[in-house]
């Protein structure tokens, strides 16, 4: 029977306790605020995430294992949590002017984002199958509600239903896989499962459980061929919500993959590495080829997400501390790039103008050279053009795959990195070489939004010159 932990023993959980406790407080506070003062809840949510960033960055609460091994706070978890919280701060800032302009903003949006971040933080610190599922569902349920916030939009309602149904299917796959893993090893603790797997590496039940869990994980990531929900959800959800669910959760799912595969199924790495390699190839091929024919920018970015997941899986398939470090570096880089990509759509959108078609960007350089230059930085980084951050991220996972003995996977990745550059260059061509269509629409005049987007976009260039400390941090997290 598990003894009740003392306050001192719960200190590693302090950032999560502060985050969830504050979310409940802001939820109650919002009941007493009218529409004019809803910004109080939003600012409070941003301040809460800022406080959590400071706590994790300063090591407040310390590292350790609590709740009988169910929760693990180590360097890897802290790195992922910092990136999750910082990306979520960007998402909150981007969301305020867009939602307010369309009279969609409600105080519970910020609260749902906080609870979703809490689920992500639990997911990356999970030391037990129960904690993995708790964090996963906490994130998923909040995400479903966020996608459905525009109840008057048939596209958003359709996206929410698809997300809920297919997301529930993925959760069921993961839960069934976990039940098989428990049946094969007799434990829910990941470290115990890993130890048991050494003696039962040929067990059919254990291997089948890992396959089901990996399929559900690929579904959550949006990897091909489990990507069918991604384009419709990205297209149908409000753009700031797409920004949120398309960036920070990728770090959380990476944390889940690390805990479940490296810690729990580590002895079976010769099997799950090949499965990840196959998923990586499918994602690179389907994601890039599908993106080539898109005219809607949000759907293009959705299919590009599939291809980026392929690159991330390439690092995971490389295996070992080097592969994990490269995959984490890619996940962090992609979260920043994805936030900037959807932030560009938020910047150009107006009250009756979504700015989600490539044609909407025609002639942007003639109207607003500064904004066109920032979007150029974003597209160049996503395409992997040096010296932007995306180039170093792709180079890291390609190297991890090659050093892991998967040289054929590295070649496939290299080929489709070139293919992928084409559809990003279509956006650049539209901005700089095409004539504008229709009346010129001004960019969003919200000053804080413009500053945040500028910082986000220019960070992709600045981090391209200073990427090595981040990579060193990722390596340190896994002892590489």
C-alpha positions as CSV (number, residue, x, y, z in Angstrom):
1,X,0.0,0.0,0.0
2,X,1.4,3.4,-1.0
3,X,2.0,5.7,2.0
4,X,0.9,9.3,1.8
5,X,3.8,11.5,0.7
6,X,5.0,14.4,2.8
7,X,5.2,18.0,1.5
8,X,9.0,17.7,1.3
9,X,8.7,14.5,-0.8
10,X,6.3,16.3,-3.2
11,X,8.7,19.1,-4.0
12,X,9.7,17.8,-7.4
13,X,6.0,18.1,-8.3
14,X,5.9,21.8,-7.3
15,X,5.7,23.3,-10.9
16,X,2.8,21.0,-11.8
17,X,1.0,21.7,-8.5
18,X,1.4,25.5,-9.0
19,X,0.2,25.3,-12.6
20,X,-2.9,23.2,-11.9
21,X,-3.7,25.1,-8.7
22,X,-3.5,28.4,-10.5
23,X,-5.7,27.1,-13.4
24,X,-8.5,26.3,-10.8
25,X,-8.1,29.8,-9.3
26,X,-8.3,31.5,-12.7
27,X,-11.3,29.4,-13.6
28,X,-13.2,30.6,-10.5
29,X,-12.0,34.2,-11.0
30,X,-13.3,34.2,-14.6
31,X,-16.9,33.6,-13.3
32,X,-16.9,37.1,-11.8
33,X,-15.4,38.9,-14.8
34,X,-17.4,40.4,-17.6
35,X,-16.4,40.3,-21.3
36,X,-14.4,43.6,-21.0
37,X,-12.2,42.2,-18.3
38,X,-11.6,38.7,-19.7
39,X,-8.0,39.8,-20.5
40,X,-7.3,39.5,-16.8
41,X,-7.7,35.7,-17.0
42,X,-5.5,35.6,-20.1
43,X,-2.7,37.7,-18.6
44,X,-2.9,35.6,-15.4
45,X,-2.5,32.4,-17.5
46,X,0.6,33.8,-19.3
47,X,2.0,34.9,-15.9
48,X,1.4,31.5,-14.5
49,X,3.3,29.8,-17.3
50,X,6.1,32.4,-16.9
51,X,6.3,31.6,-13.2
52,X,6.5,27.9,-14.0
53,X,9.3,28.6,-16.5
54,X,11.3,30.4,-13.8
55,X,10.7,27.6,-11.3
56,X,11.9,24.9,-13.6
57,X,14.8,27.0,-14.9
58,X,16.0,27.8,-11.4
59,X,15.5,24.2,-10.3
60,X,13.0,25.1,-7.6
61,X,11.6,21.9,-6.0
62,X,14.6,19.9,-7.2
63,X,14.8,16.7,-9.2
64,X,13.7,13.3,-8.0
65,X,11.1,10.5,-8.1
66,X,7.9,10.7,-6.2
67,X,4.6,8.9,-5.9
68,X,6.3,5.5,-5.7
69,X,8.1,6.0,-9.0
70,X,5.0,7.2,-10.9
71,X,6.5,10.7,-11.4
72,X,10.1,11.4,-12.5
73,X,11.6,14.8,-12.6
74,X,15.0,14.7,-14.3
75,X,17.0,16.8,-16.6
76,X,15.3,15.5,-19.7
77,X,11.9,16.3,-18.2
78,X,13.0,19.8,-17.2
79,X,14.2,20.5,-20.8
80,X,11.0,19.4,-22.3
81,X,8.8,21.2,-19.8
82,X,10.7,24.5,-20.4
83,X,10.2,24.2,-24.1
84,X,6.5,23.3,-23.7
85,X,5.8,26.2,-21.4
86,X,7.6,28.8,-23.5
87,X,5.9,27.6,-26.7
88,X,2.5,27.7,-24.9
89,X,3.2,31.3,-23.8
90,X,3.6,32.2,-27.5
91,X,0.3,30.4,-28.3
92,X,-1.5,32.4,-25.6
93,X,-0.2,35.7,-26.9
94,X,-1.1,34.8,-30.5
95,X,-4.6,33.8,-29.5
96,X,-5.8,36.9,-27.7
97,X,-6.2,39.4,-30.6
98,X,-7.4,36.8,-33.1
99,X,-10.2,35.4,-30.9
100,X,-11.2,38.8,-29.5
101,X,-11.5,40.2,-33.0
102,X,-14.0,37.5,-33.8
103,X,-15.9,37.6,-30.5
104,X,-14.8,34.1,-29.8
105,X,-12.8,34.7,-26.7
106,X,-13.9,33.1,-23.4
107,X,-12.0,32.9,-20.2
108,X,-12.0,29.1,-20.2
109,X,-9.8,29.1,-23.3
110,X,-6.8,30.2,-21.3
111,X,-7.7,27.8,-18.5
112,X,-8.0,24.8,-20.9
113,X,-4.6,25.7,-22.3
114,X,-3.2,25.6,-18.7
115,X,-4.7,22.2,-18.0
116,X,-3.4,20.9,-21.4
117,X,0.1,22.1,-20.4
118,X,-0.4,20.3,-17.1
119,X,-1.1,17.1,-19.0
120,X,1.9,17.6,-21.2
121,X,4.1,18.1,-18.1
122,X,2.8,14.9,-16.5
123,X,3.4,13.0,-19.7
124,X,7.1,13.9,-20.0
125,X,7.6,12.9,-16.3
126,X,5.7,9.7,-16.4
127,X,7.4,6.7,-14.8
128,X,4.3,4.5,-14.8
129,X,1.8,3.5,-17.5
130,X,-1.0,5.0,-15.4
131,X,0.7,8.4,-15.3
132,X,1.3,8.2,-19.1
133,X,-2.4,7.6,-19.7
134,X,-3.4,10.3,-17.2
135,X,-1.3,12.9,-18.8
136,X,-2.3,11.8,-22.3
137,X,-6.0,12.1,-21.6
138,X,-5.7,15.4,-19.7
139,X,-4.0,16.8,-22.8
140,X,-6.4,15.2,-25.3
141,X,-9.7,16.2,-23.6
142,X,-8.6,19.9,-23.3
143,X,-7.5,19.8,-27.0
144,X,-10.9,18.5,-28.1
145,X,-12.7,21.3,-26.3
146,X,-10.3,23.9,-27.7
147,X,-10.8,22.8,-31.3
148,X,-14.6,23.0,-30.9
149,X,-14.7,26.5,-29.4
150,X,-16.3,28.1,-32.5
151,X,-19.6,26.3,-32.3
152,X,-21.2,28.3,-35.2
153,X,-18.6,27.1,-37.7
154,X,-19.5,23.9,-39.5
155,X,-15.8,23.4,-40.4
156,X,-14.7,23.7,-36.8
157,X,-17.5,21.4,-35.6
158,X,-16.6,18.8,-38.2
159,X,-12.9,19.1,-37.2
160,X,-13.7,18.6,-33.5
161,X,-15.8,15.5,-34.1
162,X,-13.1,13.9,-36.3
163,X,-10.5,14.8,-33.7
164,X,-12.5,13.4,-30.9
165,X,-13.5,10.1,-32.6
166,X,-10.1,9.4,-34.1
167,X,-8.2,10.6,-31.0
168,X,-10.3,8.3,-28.9
169,X,-9.4,5.4,-31.2
170,X,-5.7,6.3,-30.7
171,X,-6.2,6.4,-27.0
172,X,-7.9,3.0,-27.2
173,X,-4.9,1.5,-29.1
174,X,-2.5,2.8,-26.5
175,X,-4.6,1.5,-23.6
176,X,-4.9,-1.9,-25.2
177,X,-1.2,-2.0,-25.8
178,X,-0.5,-1.0,-22.2
179,X,-2.8,-3.8,-21.0
180,X,-0.8,-6.4,-23.0
181,X,2.4,-5.0,-21.7
182,X,1.1,-5.3,-18.1
183,X,-0.1,-8.8,-18.9
184,X,3.3,-9.8,-20.2
185,X,5.4,-8.2,-17.4
186,X,3.0,-8.0,-14.4
187,X,3.9,-4.4,-13.7
188,X,2.8,-0.9,-14.6
189,X,6.2,0.7,-13.6
190,X,8.3,1.5,-16.6
191,X,11.6,0.6,-15.0
192,X,10.2,-2.8,-13.9
193,X,8.8,-3.4,-17.3
194,X,12.2,-2.7,-18.8
195,X,13.9,-5.1,-16.4
196,X,11.3,-7.8,-17.2
197,X,11.7,-7.2,-20.9
198,X,15.3,-8.3,-20.7
199,X,14.1,-11.8,-19.8
200,X,11.1,-11.9,-22.1
201,X,12.4,-10.2,-25.3
202,X,10.8,-13.0,-27.4
203,X,7.4,-12.8,-25.6
204,X,4.7,-12.4,-28.2
205,X,2.3,-10.6,-25.8
206,X,5.0,-8.0,-24.9
207,X,5.9,-7.4,-28.5
208,X,2.3,-7.1,-29.5
209,X,1.6,-4.6,-26.7
210,X,4.6,-2.4,-27.8
211,X,3.2,-2.5,-31.4
212,X,-0.2,-1.3,-30.3
213,X,1.2,1.4,-28.1
214,X,3.5,2.6,-30.8
215,X,0.6,2.7,-33.3
216,X,-1.4,4.8,-30.9
217,X,1.6,7.1,-30.3
218,X,2.1,7.5,-34.1
219,X,-1.6,8.4,-34.3
220,X,-1.1,11.2,-31.7
221,X,2.0,12.5,-33.5
222,X,0.2,12.5,-36.8
223,X,2.7,10.1,-38.5
224,X,1.6,8.4,-41.7
225,X,-0.4,6.2,-42.2
226,X,-2.1,7.4,-39.0
227,X,-2.3,11.0,-40.1
228,X,-5.9,11.1,-41.6
229,X,-7.2,13.4,-38.8
230,X,-4.4,16.0,-39.1
231,X,-5.3,18.1,-42.3
232,X,-9.0,18.4,-41.4
233,X,-8.3,19.4,-37.7
234,X,-5.5,21.8,-38.6
235,X,-7.8,23.4,-41.3
236,X,-11.0,23.5,-39.3
237,X,-9.7,24.6,-35.9
238,X,-9.3,28.3,-35.1
239,X,-5.8,29.3,-36.2
240,X,-4.4,30.1,-32.7
241,X,-5.7,26.7,-31.5
242,X,-4.1,25.0,-34.5
243,X,-0.9,26.8,-33.4
244,X,-1.2,25.4,-29.9
245,X,-2.0,21.8,-30.7
246,X,0.6,21.8,-33.5
247,X,3.6,22.9,-31.5
248,X,3.9,22.1,-27.7
249,X,2.1,18.7,-27.8
250,X,4.8,17.3,-30.1
251,X,7.3,17.7,-27.3
252,X,4.9,16.0,-24.9
253,X,4.5,13.0,-27.3
254,X,8.3,12.8,-27.7
255,X,8.5,12.6,-23.9
256,X,6.0,9.8,-23.9
257,X,7.9,8.0,-26.6
258,X,11.1,8.3,-24.6
259,X,9.6,7.0,-21.4
260,X,7.6,4.2,-23.0
261,X,10.2,3.0,-25.6
262,X,13.6,3.8,-24.2
263,X,12.8,3.1,-20.5
264,X,10.0,0.5,-20.8
265,X,10.8,-1.3,-24.0
266,X,14.5,-0.6,-24.2
267,X,15.5,-4.3,-24.6
268,X,13.3,-4.6,-27.6
269,X,15.0,-1.7,-29.4
270,X,15.9,-3.8,-32.4
271,X,12.2,-4.1,-33.1
272,X,10.7,-0.8,-32.3
273,X,13.6,1.1,-34.0
274,X,12.7,-0.7,-37.3
275,X,9.0,0.1,-36.8
276,X,9.9,3.8,-36.2
277,X,12.1,3.7,-39.3
278,X,9.2,2.4,-41.4
279,X,6.8,5.1,-40.0
280,X,9.5,7.7,-40.7
281,X,9.7,6.6,-44.4
282,X,5.9,6.6,-44.8
283,X,5.6,10.0,-43.2
284,X,8.3,11.5,-45.3
285,X,6.9,10.2,-48.5
286,X,3.1,10.8,-47.9
287,X,3.6,14.1,-46.0
288,X,5.9,15.8,-48.6
289,X,4.0,14.5,-51.7
290,X,0.6,15.5,-50.3
291,X,1.9,19.0,-49.4
292,X,3.0,19.6,-52.9
293,X,-0.5,19.9,-54.2
294,X,-2.1,22.0,-51.4
295,X,-3.3,25.5,-52.0
296,X,-4.6,26.1,-48.4
297,X,-1.7,27.1,-46.2
298,X,-3.0,25.4,-43.1
299,X,-3.5,22.1,-44.9
300,X,0.0,22.5,-46.4
301,X,1.4,23.0,-42.9
302,X,-0.6,20.0,-41.7
303,X,1.0,17.7,-44.3
304,X,4.4,19.3,-43.6
305,X,3.8,18.3,-40.0
306,X,3.5,14.7,-41.2
307,X,6.9,15.0,-42.9
308,X,8.5,16.7,-39.9
309,X,7.3,13.9,-37.7
310,X,9.1,11.6,-40.1
311,X,12.3,13.4,-39.4
312,X,11.7,13.3,-35.6
313,X,11.1,9.5,-35.9
314,X,14.3,9.3,-37.8
315,X,16.2,10.5,-34.7
316,X,14.3,8.1,-32.5
317,X,15.0,5.2,-34.8
318,X,18.7,6.1,-34.6
319,X,18.5,4.9,-31.0
320,X,20.7,5.5,-28.0
321,X,21.5,8.7,-26.2
322,X,22.6,10.4,-29.4
323,X,19.4,9.6,-31.3
324,X,17.3,10.7,-28.4
325,X,19.2,14.0,-28.1
326,X,18.8,14.6,-31.8
327,X,15.1,13.9,-31.7
328,X,14.6,16.2,-28.7
329,X,16.5,18.9,-30.5
330,X,14.3,18.4,-33.5
331,X,11.1,18.5,-31.4
332,X,12.1,21.8,-29.7
333,X,13.1,23.3,-33.1
334,X,9.9,22.2,-34.7
335,X,7.7,23.6,-31.9
336,X,9.3,27.0,-32.4
337,X,9.0,26.8,-36.2
338,X,5.4,25.7,-36.1
339,X,4.4,28.5,-33.7
340,X,6.0,31.0,-36.1
341,X,4.3,29.4,-39.2
342,X,0.8,29.6,-37.8
343,X,1.7,33.0,-36.1
344,X,2.2,34.3,-39.6
345,X,-1.4,33.4,-40.5
346,X,-2.6,35.1,-37.3
347,X,-0.6,38.2,-38.3
348,X,-2.2,38.6,-41.7
349,X,-5.7,37.6,-40.7
350,X,-8.5,40.1,-40.3
351,X,-12.0,40.0,-38.9
352,X,-13.4,38.6,-42.1
353,X,-10.2,37.4,-43.6
354,X,-8.5,34.1,-42.6
355,X,-5.3,34.5,-44.7
356,X,-5.0,30.8,-44.9
357,X,-4.6,30.4,-48.7
358,X,-1.3,30.7,-50.5
359,X,-2.8,33.2,-52.9
360,X,-3.5,35.6,-49.9
361,X,0.3,36.1,-49.7
362,X,0.8,37.3,-53.3
363,X,2.6,40.6,-53.5
364,X,3.1,40.8,-49.7
365,X,6.6,42.1,-50.1
366,X,5.3,45.2,-52.1
367,X,2.8,46.0,-49.3
368,X,4.8,45.1,-46.2
369,X,8.5,44.2,-46.8
370,X,9.2,43.7,-43.1
371,X,6.4,41.1,-42.6
372,X,7.4,39.4,-45.8
373,X,11.0,39.1,-44.6
374,X,9.8,37.6,-41.3
375,X,7.7,35.0,-43.1
376,X,10.7,34.3,-45.4
377,X,12.7,33.4,-42.2
378,X,9.9,31.0,-41.1
379,X,9.6,29.2,-44.4
380,X,13.4,29.0,-44.9
381,X,13.8,27.4,-41.5
382,X,11.0,24.9,-42.1
383,X,12.6,24.0,-45.4
384,X,15.9,23.4,-43.7
385,X,17.9,26.2,-45.4
386,X,21.2,27.1,-43.7
387,X,21.9,28.9,-41.4
388,X,18.4,28.7,-40.0
389,X,17.5,26.5,-37.0
390,X,15.6,24.0,-39.1
391,X,18.8,23.1,-41.1
392,X,20.7,22.1,-37.9
393,X,17.7,20.1,-36.7
394,X,17.5,18.1,-39.9
395,X,21.2,17.6,-39.9
396,X,21.1,16.3,-36.3
397,X,18.5,13.6,-37.0
398,X,20.1,12.6,-40.3
399,X,23.4,12.1,-38.5
400,X,21.7,10.1,-35.7
401,X,20.1,7.8,-38.3
402,X,23.4,7.3,-40.1
403,X,25.3,6.6,-36.9
404,X,22.6,4.2,-35.8
405,X,23.2,2.0,-38.8
406,X,20.2,3.2,-40.7
407,X,22.1,4.8,-43.6
408,X,19.3,4.0,-46.0
409,X,16.8,6.0,-43.9
410,X,19.2,8.9,-43.9
411,X,19.3,8.9,-47.7
412,X,15.5,8.9,-47.9
413,X,15.4,11.8,-45.4
414,X,17.9,13.7,-47.5
415,X,16.0,13.2,-50.7
416,X,12.7,14.3,-49.2
417,X,14.3,17.3,-47.4
418,X,15.0,18.6,-50.9
419,X,11.4,17.7,-52.1
420,X,10.0,19.5,-49.0
421,X,11.8,22.7,-49.8
422,X,9.7,23.1,-52.9
423,X,6.3,23.8,-51.3
424,X,7.8,26.2,-48.8
425,X,9.4,28.1,-51.7
426,X,5.9,28.4,-53.3
427,X,4.9,30.7,-50.4
428,X,8.2,32.7,-50.8
429,X,7.5,33.0,-54.6
430,X,4.0,34.3,-53.9
431,X,5.2,37.0,-51.6
432,X,8.1,38.2,-53.7
433,X,7.3,37.5,-57.4
434,X,3.5,37.4,-57.8
435,X,1.1,40.2,-58.2
436,X,-1.4,40.8,-55.4
437,X,-4.9,39.6,-55.9
438,X,-7.9,41.8,-54.9
439,X,-7.7,44.7,-52.4
440,X,-4.7,44.9,-50.2
441,X,-5.5,43.9,-46.6
442,X,-3.5,45.4,-43.8
443,X,-1.6,43.2,-41.4
444,X,-2.8,42.9,-37.8
445,X,-2.1,46.2,-36.0
446,X,-1.9,44.7,-32.5
447,X,1.5,45.9,-31.3
448,X,2.3,43.1,-28.8
449,X,1.3,40.5,-31.4
450,X,3.7,42.1,-34.0
451,X,6.5,42.1,-31.4
452,X,6.0,38.5,-30.4
453,X,5.8,37.4,-34.1
454,X,9.0,39.3,-34.8
455,X,10.8,37.7,-31.9
456,X,9.5,34.3,-32.9
457,X,10.5,34.5,-36.5
458,X,13.9,36.2,-35.9
459,X,14.7,33.6,-33.2
460,X,14.8,31.0,-36.0
461,X,17.7,32.9,-37.5
462,X,19.4,33.8,-34.2
463,X,19.2,30.2,-33.0
464,X,20.6,29.0,-36.2
465,X,23.9,30.7,-35.2
466,X,23.6,29.7,-31.5
467,X,22.1,26.2,-31.8
468,X,25.0,24.3,-30.2
469,X,24.2,25.2,-26.6
470,X,20.7,23.8,-27.1
471,X,22.0,20.7,-28.6
472,X,24.6,20.3,-25.8
473,X,21.7,20.7,-23.3
474,X,19.7,17.9,-25.1
475,X,22.8,15.7,-25.0
476,X,23.3,16.3,-21.4
477,X,19.7,15.4,-20.7
478,X,20.3,11.9,-22.0
479,X,23.9,11.5,-21.0
480,X,25.2,11.6,-24.6
